[in-house]
Amino acid sequence: MSKPVKPVYLPVKQKWFELYAKGEKTVELRRMGTWVTAQITRYGLEANIGREVRIKPGRRSREELCGVIRDVKIYPLVEAIPDEVLRMACIDRIEAADMFGDDPILAIFIEVRSCQSA
């Protein structure tokens, strides 16, 4: 299958956006089966390494951060996520369990960079 060329768009809550901007958050966790995870799993996980990411506080904001995907992993449930990954996602295990329940989780490891102007 070919390598994706379009960036992955990640709408996030304002608090997560600010943590990405400060460099404190470097992992995005998403429930499998959403439109965001479909953008990534469509091409296979390895095909996304190096792919551009656009992080926005909500779907309609003009403000955005740019980045690149460094790695992608799927965890079958919250208990399988290593503590270090939860720290990089700025979330504790209890909050993650409340968010994801028993669903599989996609972890997107992101390096935030400055946006290139066209």
Jmol script that loads the backbone (N, CA, C; Angstrom):
load data "model"
ATOM      1  N   MET A   1       0.845  -1.182   0.000  1.00  0.00           N
ATOM      2  CA  MET A   1       0.000   0.000   0.000  1.00  0.00           C
ATOM      3  C   MET A   1       0.887   1.242   0.000  1.00  0.00           C
ATOM      4  N   SER A   2       0.444   2.324  -0.619  1.00  0.00           N
ATOM      5  CA  SER A   2       1.255   3.528  -0.721  1.00  0.00           C
ATOM      6  C   SER A   2       1.328   4.282   0.601  1.00  0.00           C
ATOM      7  N   LYS A   3       2.330   5.130   0.694  1.00  0.00           N
ATOM      8  CA  LYS A   3       2.530   5.942   1.896  1.00  0.00           C
ATOM      9  C   LYS A   3       1.582   7.137   1.846  1.00  0.00           C
ATOM     10  N   PRO A   4       0.940   7.479   2.998  1.00  0.00           N
ATOM     11  CA  PRO A   4       0.020   8.612   3.010  1.00  0.00           C
ATOM     12  C   PRO A   4       0.763   9.931   2.809  1.00  0.00           C
ATOM     13  N   VAL A   5       0.116  10.883   2.141  1.00  0.00           N
ATOM     14  CA  VAL A   5       0.744  12.182   1.915  1.00  0.00           C
ATOM     15  C   VAL A   5       0.022  13.317   2.648  1.00  0.00           C
ATOM     16  N   LYS A   6      -1.232  13.148   2.924  1.00  0.00           N
ATOM     17  CA  LYS A   6      -1.976  14.191   3.627  1.00  0.00           C
ATOM     18  C   LYS A   6      -1.650  14.151   5.115  1.00  0.00           C
ATOM     19  N   PRO A   7      -1.635  15.337   5.764  1.00  0.00           N
ATOM     20  CA  PRO A   7      -1.392  15.335   7.207  1.00  0.00           C
ATOM     21  C   PRO A   7      -2.565  14.732   7.977  1.00  0.00           C
ATOM     22  N   VAL A   8      -2.273  14.271   9.177  1.00  0.00           N
ATOM     23  CA  VAL A   8      -3.304  13.808  10.105  1.00  0.00           C
ATOM     24  C   VAL A   8      -3.756  15.032  10.886  1.00  0.00           C
ATOM     25  N   TYR A   9      -5.060  15.269  10.952  1.00  0.00           N
ATOM     26  CA  TYR A   9      -5.609  16.381  11.722  1.00  0.00           C
ATOM     27  C   TYR A   9      -6.105  15.868  13.061  1.00  0.00           C
ATOM     28  N   LEU A  10      -5.597  16.473  14.145  1.00  0.00           N
ATOM     29  CA  LEU A  10      -5.955  16.062  15.496  1.00  0.00           C
ATOM     30  C   LEU A  10      -6.616  17.210  16.252  1.00  0.00           C
ATOM     31  N   PRO A  11      -7.939  17.261  16.275  1.00  0.00           N
ATOM     32  CA  PRO A  11      -8.583  18.242  17.143  1.00  0.00           C
ATOM     33  C   PRO A  11      -8.472  17.766  18.591  1.00  0.00           C
ATOM     34  N   VAL A  12      -8.045  18.649  19.480  1.00  0.00           N
ATOM     35  CA  VAL A  12      -7.875  18.306  20.890  1.00  0.00           C
ATOM     36  C   VAL A  12      -8.499  19.397  21.759  1.00  0.00           C
ATOM     37  N   LYS A  13      -8.713  19.071  23.033  1.00  0.00           N
ATOM     38  CA  LYS A  13      -9.198  20.067  23.976  1.00  0.00           C
ATOM     39  C   LYS A  13      -8.110  21.120  24.191  1.00  0.00           C
ATOM     40  N   GLN A  14      -8.537  22.319  24.600  1.00  0.00           N
ATOM     41  CA  GLN A  14      -7.613  23.428  24.798  1.00  0.00           C
ATOM     42  C   GLN A  14      -6.478  23.058  25.761  1.00  0.00           C
ATOM     43  N   LYS A  15      -6.791  22.344  26.850  1.00  0.00           N
ATOM     44  CA  LYS A  15      -5.737  22.002  27.822  1.00  0.00           C
ATOM     45  C   LYS A  15      -4.666  21.119  27.198  1.00  0.00           C
ATOM     46  N   TRP A  16      -5.080  20.182  26.316  1.00  0.00           N
ATOM     47  CA  TRP A  16      -4.096  19.324  25.648  1.00  0.00           C
ATOM     48  C   TRP A  16      -3.279  20.125  24.639  1.00  0.00           C
ATOM     49  N   PHE A  17      -3.936  21.042  23.938  1.00  0.00           N
ATOM     50  CA  PHE A  17      -3.252  21.891  22.959  1.00  0.00           C
ATOM     51  C   PHE A  17      -2.132  22.684  23.642  1.00  0.00           C
ATOM     52  N   GLU A  18      -2.444  23.255  24.803  1.00  0.00           N
ATOM     53  CA  GLU A  18      -1.451  24.042  25.538  1.00  0.00           C
ATOM     54  C   GLU A  18      -0.278  23.175  25.995  1.00  0.00           C
ATOM     55  N   LEU A  19      -0.554  21.932  26.402  1.00  0.00           N
ATOM     56  CA  LEU A  19       0.524  21.031  26.812  1.00  0.00           C
ATOM     57  C   LEU A  19       1.406  20.637  25.628  1.00  0.00           C
ATOM     58  N   TYR A  20       0.815  20.458  24.448  1.00  0.00           N
ATOM     59  CA  TYR A  20       1.614  20.203  23.241  1.00  0.00           C
ATOM     60  C   TYR A  20       2.483  21.421  22.944  1.00  0.00           C
ATOM     61  N   ALA A  21       1.905  22.623  23.037  1.00  0.00           N
ATOM     62  CA  ALA A  21       2.635  23.855  22.732  1.00  0.00           C
ATOM     63  C   ALA A  21       3.833  24.041  23.668  1.00  0.00           C
ATOM     64  N   LYS A  22       3.699  23.622  24.923  1.00  0.00           N
ATOM     65  CA  LYS A  22       4.785  23.737  25.908  1.00  0.00           C
ATOM     66  C   LYS A  22       5.805  22.603  25.772  1.00  0.00           C
ATOM     67  N   GLY A  23       5.486  21.602  24.981  1.00  0.00           N
ATOM     68  CA  GLY A  23       6.376  20.463  24.825  1.00  0.00           C
ATOM     69  C   GLY A  23       6.229  19.417  25.916  1.00  0.00           C
ATOM     70  N   GLU A  24       5.199  19.544  26.736  1.00  0.00           N
ATOM     71  CA  GLU A  24       4.991  18.596  27.833  1.00  0.00           C
ATOM     72  C   GLU A  24       4.250  17.335  27.386  1.00  0.00           C
ATOM     73  N   LYS A  25       3.409  17.445  26.390  1.00  0.00           N
ATOM     74  CA  LYS A  25       2.639  16.306  25.883  1.00  0.00           C
ATOM     75  C   LYS A  25       3.233  15.905  24.537  1.00  0.00           C
ATOM     76  N   THR A  26       3.565  14.605  24.406  1.00  0.00           N
ATOM     77  CA  THR A  26       4.162  14.127  23.155  1.00  0.00           C
ATOM     78  C   THR A  26       3.470  12.882  22.616  1.00  0.00           C
ATOM     79  N   VAL A  27       2.412  12.435  23.310  1.00  0.00           N
ATOM     80  CA  VAL A  27       1.661  11.265  22.857  1.00  0.00           C
ATOM     81  C   VAL A  27       0.174  11.586  22.873  1.00  0.00           C
ATOM     82  N   GLU A  28      -0.497  11.257  21.785  1.00  0.00           N
ATOM     83  CA  GLU A  28      -1.953  11.392  21.692  1.00  0.00           C
ATOM     84  C   GLU A  28      -2.551   9.996  21.752  1.00  0.00           C
ATOM     85  N   LEU A  29      -3.479   9.796  22.678  1.00  0.00           N
ATOM     86  CA  LEU A  29      -4.182   8.519  22.798  1.00  0.00           C
ATOM     87  C   LEU A  29      -5.577   8.675  22.216  1.00  0.00           C
ATOM     88  N   ARG A  30      -5.977   7.744  21.365  1.00  0.00           N
ATOM     89  CA  ARG A  30      -7.301   7.775  20.744  1.00  0.00           C
ATOM     90  C   ARG A  30      -7.913   6.391  20.760  1.00  0.00           C
ATOM     91  N   ARG A  31      -9.209   6.351  21.008  1.00  0.00           N
ATOM     92  CA  ARG A  31      -9.979   5.104  20.966  1.00  0.00           C
ATOM     93  C   ARG A  31      -9.984   4.593  19.524  1.00  0.00           C
ATOM     94  N   MET A  32      -9.720   3.315  19.343  1.00  0.00           N
ATOM     95  CA  MET A  32      -9.766   2.726  18.007  1.00  0.00           C
ATOM     96  C   MET A  32     -11.200   2.803  17.475  1.00  0.00           C
ATOM     97  N   GLY A  33     -11.329   2.978  16.176  1.00  0.00           N
ATOM     98  CA  GLY A  33     -12.637   3.022  15.546  1.00  0.00           C
ATOM     99  C   GLY A  33     -13.146   4.425  15.271  1.00  0.00           C
ATOM    100  N   THR A  34     -12.334   5.458  15.570  1.00  0.00           N
ATOM    101  CA  THR A  34     -12.744   6.840  15.302  1.00  0.00           C
ATOM    102  C   THR A  34     -12.206   7.270  13.939  1.00  0.00           C
ATOM    103  N   TRP A  35     -12.655   8.418  13.448  1.00  0.00           N
ATOM    104  CA  TRP A  35     -12.168   8.887  12.152  1.00  0.00           C
ATOM    105  C   TRP A  35     -10.680   9.216  12.207  1.00  0.00           C
ATOM    106  N   VAL A  36     -10.169   9.645  13.366  1.00  0.00           N
ATOM    107  CA  VAL A  36      -8.738   9.935  13.490  1.00  0.00           C
ATOM    108  C   VAL A  36      -7.932   8.643  13.361  1.00  0.00           C
ATOM    109  N   THR A  37      -8.345   7.604  14.076  1.00  0.00           N
ATOM    110  CA  THR A  37      -7.583   6.356  13.993  1.00  0.00           C
ATOM    111  C   THR A  37      -7.706   5.724  12.606  1.00  0.00           C
ATOM    112  N   ALA A  38      -8.811   5.953  11.934  1.00  0.00           N
ATOM    113  CA  ALA A  38      -8.975   5.438  10.575  1.00  0.00           C
ATOM    114  C   ALA A  38      -7.975   6.089   9.616  1.00  0.00           C
ATOM    115  N   GLN A  39      -7.652   7.383   9.836  1.00  0.00           N
ATOM    116  CA  GLN A  39      -6.664   8.070   9.000  1.00  0.00           C
ATOM    117  C   GLN A  39      -5.302   7.388   9.081  1.00  0.00           C
ATOM    118  N   ILE A  40      -5.015   6.806  10.226  1.00  0.00           N
ATOM    119  CA  ILE A  40      -3.699   6.220  10.472  1.00  0.00           C
ATOM    120  C   ILE A  40      -3.661   4.739  10.137  1.00  0.00           C
ATOM    121  N   THR A  41      -4.663   3.987  10.565  1.00  0.00           N
ATOM    122  CA  THR A  41      -4.630   2.535  10.354  1.00  0.00           C
ATOM    123  C   THR A  41      -4.884   2.142   8.897  1.00  0.00           C
ATOM    124  N   ARG A  42      -5.442   3.031   8.115  1.00  0.00           N
ATOM    125  CA  ARG A  42      -5.743   2.753   6.706  1.00  0.00           C
ATOM    126  C   ARG A  42      -4.499   2.336   5.929  1.00  0.00           C
ATOM    127  N   TYR A  43      -3.340   2.895   6.261  1.00  0.00           N
ATOM    128  CA  TYR A  43      -2.112   2.639   5.504  1.00  0.00           C
ATOM    129  C   TYR A  43      -1.159   1.670   6.202  1.00  0.00           C
ATOM    130  N   GLY A  44      -1.530   1.186   7.370  1.00  0.00           N
ATOM    131  CA  GLY A  44      -0.600   0.398   8.178  1.00  0.00           C
ATOM    132  C   GLY A  44       0.170   1.337   9.096  1.00  0.00           C
ATOM    133  N   LEU A  45       0.506   0.880  10.259  1.00  0.00           N
ATOM    134  CA  LEU A  45       1.114   1.761  11.258  1.00  0.00           C
ATOM    135  C   LEU A  45       2.465   2.323  10.821  1.00  0.00           C
ATOM    136  N   GLU A  46       3.341   1.484  10.281  1.00  0.00           N
ATOM    137  CA  GLU A  46       4.687   1.945   9.896  1.00  0.00           C
ATOM    138  C   GLU A  46       4.663   3.021   8.814  1.00  0.00           C
ATOM    139  N   ALA A  47       3.669   2.996   7.948  1.00  0.00           N
ATOM    140  CA  ALA A  47       3.585   3.978   6.861  1.00  0.00           C
ATOM    141  C   ALA A  47       3.385   5.394   7.385  1.00  0.00           C
ATOM    142  N   ASN A  48       2.985   5.533   8.641  1.00  0.00           N
ATOM    143  CA  ASN A  48       2.719   6.852   9.203  1.00  0.00           C
ATOM    144  C   ASN A  48       3.932   7.507   9.852  1.00  0.00           C
ATOM    145  N   ILE A  49       4.997   6.763  10.058  1.00  0.00           N
ATOM    146  CA  ILE A  49       6.183   7.342  10.680  1.00  0.00           C
ATOM    147  C   ILE A  49       6.761   8.393   9.732  1.00  0.00           C
ATOM    148  N   GLY A  50       6.924   9.598  10.248  1.00  0.00           N
ATOM    149  CA  GLY A  50       7.375  10.725   9.441  1.00  0.00           C
ATOM    150  C   GLY A  50       6.237  11.541   8.852  1.00  0.00           C
ATOM    151  N   ARG A  51       5.009  11.086   9.024  1.00  0.00           N
ATOM    152  CA  ARG A  51       3.842  11.784   8.471  1.00  0.00           C
ATOM    153  C   ARG A  51       3.549  13.057   9.268  1.00  0.00           C
ATOM    154  N   GLU A  52       3.148  14.091   8.568  1.00  0.00           N
ATOM    155  CA  GLU A  52       2.834  15.373   9.195  1.00  0.00           C
ATOM    156  C   GLU A  52       1.545  15.292  10.005  1.00  0.00           C
ATOM    157  N   VAL A  53       1.522  16.037  11.111  1.00  0.00           N
ATOM    158  CA  VAL A  53       0.366  16.120  11.999  1.00  0.00           C
ATOM    159  C   VAL A  53       0.023  17.590  12.201  1.00  0.00           C
ATOM    160  N   ARG A  54      -1.253  17.897  12.221  1.00  0.00           N
ATOM    161  CA  ARG A  54      -1.744  19.242  12.547  1.00  0.00           C
ATOM    162  C   ARG A  54      -2.625  19.125  13.784  1.00  0.00           C
ATOM    163  N   ILE A  55      -2.233  19.779  14.869  1.00  0.00           N
ATOM    164  CA  ILE A  55      -2.958  19.727  16.136  1.00  0.00           C
ATOM    165  C   ILE A  55      -3.705  21.046  16.300  1.00  0.00           C
ATOM    166  N   LYS A  56      -5.017  20.947  16.527  1.00  0.00           N
ATOM    167  CA  LYS A  56      -5.854  22.143  16.641  1.00  0.00           C
ATOM    168  C   LYS A  56      -6.688  22.077  17.918  1.00  0.00           C
ATOM    169  N   PRO A  57      -6.879  23.225  18.582  1.00  0.00           N
ATOM    170  CA  PRO A  57      -7.760  23.236  19.759  1.00  0.00           C
ATOM    171  C   PRO A  57      -9.224  23.269  19.304  1.00  0.00           C
ATOM    172  N   GLY A  58      -9.797  22.107  19.057  1.00  0.00           N
ATOM    173  CA  GLY A  58     -11.148  22.013  18.510  1.00  0.00           C
ATOM    174  C   GLY A  58     -11.093  21.903  17.002  1.00  0.00           C
ATOM    175  N   ARG A  59     -12.223  21.638  16.404  1.00  0.00           N
ATOM    176  CA  ARG A  59     -12.264  21.429  14.950  1.00  0.00           C
ATOM    177  C   ARG A  59     -12.270  22.712  14.136  1.00  0.00           C
ATOM    178  N   ARG A  60     -12.762  23.803  14.700  1.00  0.00           N
ATOM    179  CA  ARG A  60     -12.954  25.013  13.900  1.00  0.00           C
ATOM    180  C   ARG A  60     -11.889  26.088  14.118  1.00  0.00           C
ATOM    181  N   SER A  61     -11.000  25.870  15.032  1.00  0.00           N
ATOM    182  CA  SER A  61      -9.989  26.878  15.344  1.00  0.00           C
ATOM    183  C   SER A  61      -9.033  27.072  14.173  1.00  0.00           C
ATOM    184  N   ARG A  62      -8.557  28.292  14.008  1.00  0.00           N
ATOM    185  CA  ARG A  62      -7.537  28.570  12.997  1.00  0.00           C
ATOM    186  C   ARG A  62      -6.139  28.352  13.571  1.00  0.00           C
ATOM    187  N   GLU A  63      -6.049  28.362  14.899  1.00  0.00           N
ATOM    188  CA  GLU A  63      -4.774  28.132  15.566  1.00  0.00           C
ATOM    189  C   GLU A  63      -4.388  26.667  15.391  1.00  0.00           C
ATOM    190  N   GLU A  64      -3.107  26.403  15.164  1.00  0.00           N
ATOM    191  CA  GLU A  64      -2.673  25.018  15.034  1.00  0.00           C
ATOM    192  C   GLU A  64      -1.195  24.882  15.338  1.00  0.00           C
ATOM    193  N   LEU A  65      -0.842  23.686  15.729  1.00  0.00           N
ATOM    194  CA  LEU A  65       0.554  23.289  15.893  1.00  0.00           C
ATOM    195  C   LEU A  65       0.843  22.237  14.842  1.00  0.00           C
ATOM    196  N   CYS A  66       2.062  22.192  14.378  1.00  0.00           N
ATOM    197  CA  CYS A  66       2.461  21.182  13.408  1.00  0.00           C
ATOM    198  C   CYS A  66       3.420  20.210  14.077  1.00  0.00           C
ATOM    199  N   GLY A  67       3.487  19.036  13.536  1.00  0.00           N
ATOM    200  CA  GLY A  67       4.402  18.037  14.069  1.00  0.00           C
ATOM    201  C   GLY A  67       4.574  16.912  13.094  1.00  0.00           C
ATOM    202  N   VAL A  68       5.285  15.903  13.564  1.00  0.00           N
ATOM    203  CA  VAL A  68       5.537  14.729  12.747  1.00  0.00           C
ATOM    204  C   VAL A  68       5.357  13.495  13.631  1.00  0.00           C
ATOM    205  N   ILE A  69       4.801  12.454  13.059  1.00  0.00           N
ATOM    206  CA  ILE A  69       4.596  11.206  13.794  1.00  0.00           C
ATOM    207  C   ILE A  69       5.929  10.472  13.885  1.00  0.00           C
ATOM    208  N   ARG A  70       6.333  10.144  15.104  1.00  0.00           N
ATOM    209  CA  ARG A  70       7.572   9.415  15.349  1.00  0.00           C
ATOM    210  C   ARG A  70       7.333   7.921  15.522  1.00  0.00           C
ATOM    211  N   ASP A  71       6.137   7.542  16.012  1.00  0.00           N
ATOM    212  CA  ASP A  71       5.809   6.134  16.192  1.00  0.00           C
ATOM    213  C   ASP A  71       4.306   6.018  16.403  1.00  0.00           C
ATOM    214  N   VAL A  72       3.775   4.840  16.185  1.00  0.00           N
ATOM    215  CA  VAL A  72       2.355   4.547  16.394  1.00  0.00           C
ATOM    216  C   VAL A  72       2.263   3.140  16.973  1.00  0.00           C
ATOM    217  N   LYS A  73       1.474   2.995  18.043  1.00  0.00           N
ATOM    218  CA  LYS A  73       1.287   1.680  18.659  1.00  0.00           C
ATOM    219  C   LYS A  73      -0.187   1.498  19.010  1.00  0.00           C
ATOM    220  N   ILE A  74      -0.632   0.257  18.998  1.00  0.00           N
ATOM    221  CA  ILE A  74      -1.988  -0.073  19.434  1.00  0.00           C
ATOM    222  C   ILE A  74      -1.881  -0.892  20.711  1.00  0.00           C
ATOM    223  N   TYR A  75      -2.630  -0.473  21.737  1.00  0.00           N
ATOM    224  CA  TYR A  75      -2.694  -1.203  22.996  1.00  0.00           C
ATOM    225  C   TYR A  75      -4.095  -1.794  23.120  1.00  0.00           C
ATOM    226  N   PRO A  76      -4.210  -3.069  23.508  1.00  0.00           N
ATOM    227  CA  PRO A  76      -5.525  -3.718  23.560  1.00  0.00           C
ATOM    228  C   PRO A  76      -6.454  -3.123  24.618  1.00  0.00           C
ATOM    229  N   LEU A  77      -5.888  -2.606  25.693  1.00  0.00           N
ATOM    230  CA  LEU A  77      -6.677  -1.913  26.721  1.00  0.00           C
ATOM    231  C   LEU A  77      -5.762  -1.063  27.581  1.00  0.00           C
ATOM    232  N   VAL A  78      -6.368  -0.220  28.409  1.00  0.00           N
ATOM    233  CA  VAL A  78      -5.620   0.748  29.198  1.00  0.00           C
ATOM    234  C   VAL A  78      -4.541   0.077  30.041  1.00  0.00           C
ATOM    235  N   GLU A  79      -4.835  -1.077  30.627  1.00  0.00           N
ATOM    236  CA  GLU A  79      -3.871  -1.763  31.488  1.00  0.00           C
ATOM    237  C   GLU A  79      -2.588  -2.126  30.747  1.00  0.00           C
ATOM    238  N   ALA A  80      -2.631  -2.232  29.441  1.00  0.00           N
ATOM    239  CA  ALA A  80      -1.458  -2.600  28.647  1.00  0.00           C
ATOM    240  C   ALA A  80      -0.568  -1.402  28.303  1.00  0.00           C
ATOM    241  N   ILE A  81      -1.034  -0.181  28.555  1.00  0.00           N
ATOM    242  CA  ILE A  81      -0.247   1.011  28.226  1.00  0.00           C
ATOM    243  C   ILE A  81       0.840   1.190  29.291  1.00  0.00           C
ATOM    244  N   PRO A  82       2.101   1.263  28.881  1.00  0.00           N
ATOM    245  CA  PRO A  82       3.175   1.470  29.857  1.00  0.00           C
ATOM    246  C   PRO A  82       3.030   2.817  30.580  1.00  0.00           C
ATOM    247  N   ASP A  83       3.478   2.872  31.839  1.00  0.00           N
ATOM    248  CA  ASP A  83       3.399   4.106  32.629  1.00  0.00           C
ATOM    249  C   ASP A  83       4.074   5.272  31.917  1.00  0.00           C
ATOM    250  N   GLU A  84       5.214   5.019  31.277  1.00  0.00           N
ATOM    251  CA  GLU A  84       5.944   6.085  30.584  1.00  0.00           C
ATOM    252  C   GLU A  84       5.100   6.690  29.456  1.00  0.00           C
ATOM    253  N   VAL A  85       4.369   5.868  28.734  1.00  0.00           N
ATOM    254  CA  VAL A  85       3.506   6.371  27.651  1.00  0.00           C
ATOM    255  C   VAL A  85       2.382   7.227  28.233  1.00  0.00           C
ATOM    256  N   LEU A  86       1.805   6.797  29.345  1.00  0.00           N
ATOM    257  CA  LEU A  86       0.766   7.609  29.997  1.00  0.00           C
ATOM    258  C   LEU A  86       1.333   8.960  30.445  1.00  0.00           C
ATOM    259  N   ARG A  87       2.568   8.959  30.957  1.00  0.00           N
ATOM    260  CA  ARG A  87       3.203  10.234  31.350  1.00  0.00           C
ATOM    261  C   ARG A  87       3.394  11.126  30.140  1.00  0.00           C
ATOM    262  N   MET A  88       3.823  10.556  29.031  1.00  0.00           N
ATOM    263  CA  MET A  88       4.036  11.342  27.808  1.00  0.00           C
ATOM    264  C   MET A  88       2.714  11.872  27.252  1.00  0.00           C
ATOM    265  N   ALA A  89       1.609  11.194  27.581  1.00  0.00           N
ATOM    266  CA  ALA A  89       0.280  11.626  27.148  1.00  0.00           C
ATOM    267  C   ALA A  89      -0.367  12.571  28.172  1.00  0.00           C
ATOM    268  N   CYS A  90       0.339  12.812  29.298  1.00  0.00           N
ATOM    269  CA  CYS A  90      -0.151  13.708  30.363  1.00  0.00           C
ATOM    270  C   CYS A  90      -1.493  13.239  30.931  1.00  0.00           C
ATOM    271  N   ILE A  91      -1.601  11.951  31.182  1.00  0.00           N
ATOM    272  CA  ILE A  91      -2.846  11.375  31.694  1.00  0.00           C
ATOM    273  C   ILE A  91      -2.485  10.241  32.661  1.00  0.00           C
ATOM    274  N   ASP A  92      -3.306  10.067  33.687  1.00  0.00           N
ATOM    275  CA  ASP A  92      -3.051   8.939  34.584  1.00  0.00           C
ATOM    276  C   ASP A  92      -3.932   7.762  34.175  1.00  0.00           C
ATOM    277  N   ARG A  93      -3.635   6.615  34.722  1.00  0.00           N
ATOM    278  CA  ARG A  93      -4.313   5.379  34.321  1.00  0.00           C
ATOM    279  C   ARG A  93      -5.813   5.428  34.627  1.00  0.00           C
ATOM    280  N   ILE A  94      -6.198   6.033  35.750  1.00  0.00           N
ATOM    281  CA  ILE A  94      -7.619   6.112  36.114  1.00  0.00           C
ATOM    282  C   ILE A  94      -8.381   6.984  35.109  1.00  0.00           C
ATOM    283  N   GLU A  95      -7.810   8.140  34.772  1.00  0.00           N
ATOM    284  CA  GLU A  95      -8.450   9.014  33.780  1.00  0.00           C
ATOM    285  C   GLU A  95      -8.523   8.327  32.416  1.00  0.00           C
ATOM    286  N   ALA A  96      -7.472   7.613  32.051  1.00  0.00           N
ATOM    287  CA  ALA A  96      -7.466   6.883  30.778  1.00  0.00           C
ATOM    288  C   ALA A  96      -8.540   5.803  30.773  1.00  0.00           C
ATOM    289  N   ALA A  97      -8.681   5.088  31.886  1.00  0.00           N
ATOM    290  CA  ALA A  97      -9.710   4.041  31.977  1.00  0.00           C
ATOM    291  C   ALA A  97     -11.100   4.641  31.851  1.00  0.00           C
ATOM    292  N   ASP A  98     -11.310   5.822  32.447  1.00  0.00           N
ATOM    293  CA  ASP A  98     -12.604   6.504  32.319  1.00  0.00           C
ATOM    294  C   ASP A  98     -12.873   6.917  30.869  1.00  0.00           C
ATOM    295  N   MET A  99     -11.825   7.346  30.157  1.00  0.00           N
ATOM    296  CA  MET A  99     -11.984   7.801  28.777  1.00  0.00           C
ATOM    297  C   MET A  99     -12.188   6.654  27.792  1.00  0.00           C
ATOM    298  N   PHE A 100     -11.442   5.552  27.978  1.00  0.00           N
ATOM    299  CA  PHE A 100     -11.402   4.505  26.966  1.00  0.00           C
ATOM    300  C   PHE A 100     -12.115   3.215  27.347  1.00  0.00           C
ATOM    301  N   GLY A 101     -12.425   3.034  28.617  1.00  0.00           N
ATOM    302  CA  GLY A 101     -13.088   1.797  29.039  1.00  0.00           C
ATOM    303  C   GLY A 101     -12.278   0.582  28.638  1.00  0.00           C
ATOM    304  N   ASP A 102     -12.922  -0.384  28.017  1.00  0.00           N
ATOM    305  CA  ASP A 102     -12.253  -1.622  27.603  1.00  0.00           C
ATOM    306  C   ASP A 102     -11.869  -1.623  26.123  1.00  0.00           C
ATOM    307  N   ASP A 103     -11.940  -0.463  25.475  1.00  0.00           N
ATOM    308  CA  ASP A 103     -11.641  -0.385  24.044  1.00  0.00           C
ATOM    309  C   ASP A 103     -10.136  -0.375  23.777  1.00  0.00           C
ATOM    310  N   PRO A 104      -9.713  -0.868  22.615  1.00  0.00           N
ATOM    311  CA  PRO A 104      -8.311  -0.737  22.207  1.00  0.00           C
ATOM    312  C   PRO A 104      -7.963   0.742  21.990  1.00  0.00           C
ATOM    313  N   ILE A 105      -6.704   1.077  22.199  1.00  0.00           N
ATOM    314  CA  ILE A 105      -6.253   2.468  22.144  1.00  0.00           C
ATOM    315  C   ILE A 105      -5.086   2.601  21.172  1.00  0.00           C
ATOM    316  N   LEU A 106      -5.135   3.637  20.352  1.00  0.00           N
ATOM    317  CA  LEU A 106      -4.042   3.969  19.452  1.00  0.00           C
ATOM    318  C   LEU A 106      -3.208   5.060  20.119  1.00  0.00           C
ATOM    319  N   ALA A 107      -1.906   4.844  20.226  1.00  0.00           N
ATOM    320  CA  ALA A 107      -0.984   5.838  20.763  1.00  0.00           C
ATOM    321  C   ALA A 107      -0.179   6.415  19.607  1.00  0.00           C
ATOM    322  N   ILE A 108      -0.262   7.743  19.445  1.00  0.00           N
ATOM    323  CA  ILE A 108       0.452   8.433  18.376  1.00  0.00           C
ATOM    324  C   ILE A 108       1.562   9.247  19.037  1.00  0.00           C
ATOM    325  N   PHE A 109       2.805   8.899  18.768  1.00  0.00           N
ATOM    326  CA  PHE A 109       3.963   9.586  19.343  1.00  0.00           C
ATOM    327  C   PHE A 109       4.334  10.733  18.398  1.00  0.00           C
ATOM    328  N   ILE A 110       4.290  11.968  18.919  1.00  0.00           N
ATOM    329  CA  ILE A 110       4.401  13.153  18.071  1.00  0.00           C
ATOM    330  C   ILE A 110       5.578  14.025  18.490  1.00  0.00           C
ATOM    331  N   GLU A 111       6.308  14.505  17.501  1.00  0.00           N
ATOM    332  CA  GLU A 111       7.320  15.532  17.719  1.00  0.00           C
ATOM    333  C   GLU A 111       6.744  16.832  17.169  1.00  0.00           C
ATOM    334  N   VAL A 112       6.451  17.790  18.060  1.00  0.00           N
ATOM    335  CA  VAL A 112       5.884  19.063  17.636  1.00  0.00           C
ATOM    336  C   VAL A 112       7.012  19.917  17.044  1.00  0.00           C
ATOM    337  N   ARG A 113       6.720  20.506  15.892  1.00  0.00           N
ATOM    338  CA  ARG A 113       7.676  21.370  15.173  1.00  0.00           C
ATOM    339  C   ARG A 113       6.970  22.652  14.778  1.00  0.00           C
ATOM    340  N   SER A 114       7.741  23.594  14.295  1.00  0.00           N
ATOM    341  CA  SER A 114       7.115  24.824  13.799  1.00  0.00           C
ATOM    342  C   SER A 114       6.427  24.516  12.473  1.00  0.00           C
ATOM    343  N   CYS A 115       5.348  25.231  12.209  1.00  0.00           N
ATOM    344  CA  CYS A 115       4.617  25.045  10.946  1.00  0.00           C
ATOM    345  C   CYS A 115       5.358  25.749   9.829  1.00  0.00           C
ATOM    346  N   GLN A 116       5.477  25.078   8.704  1.00  0.00           N
ATOM    347  CA  GLN A 116       6.103  25.662   7.518  1.00  0.00           C
ATOM    348  C   GLN A 116       5.058  26.467   6.759  1.00  0.00           C
ATOM    349  N   SER A 117       5.387  27.672   6.400  1.00  0.00           N
ATOM    350  CA  SER A 117       4.430  28.466   5.616  1.00  0.00           C
ATOM    351  C   SER A 117       4.540  28.092   4.152  1.00  0.00           C
ATOM    352  N   ALA A 118       3.363  28.055   3.511  1.00  0.00           N
ATOM    353  CA  ALA A 118       3.327  27.640   2.101  1.00  0.00           C
ATOM    354  C   ALA A 118       3.744  28.747   1.184  1.00  0.00           C
TER     355      ALA A 118
END
end "model"
wireframe off; spacefill off
backbone 0.3
color backbone group
